[in-house]
Amino acid sequence: MGYIADTIYIFRELMRLFFVVITSPFAAVGSLLMLGSIGWQE
């Protein structure tokens, strides 16, 4: 049963990290630059 609690905890931490990344303007600019560089490599 312990792994269920671990999974829930990890999921909550990932959602918190995802929320911080989404709400951070620097992360938005960085993700656009990263997507642009991936597009140029193809």
C-alpha angles and dihedrals in degrees: 000000000000094000091061091058090046091051092050091048093049091047091052092049092049091050090050091050091046090052092051092049093048094049094045113092091203090056090050091053091045093050091050090051091047092049089048093052091048089051092051092051094061 
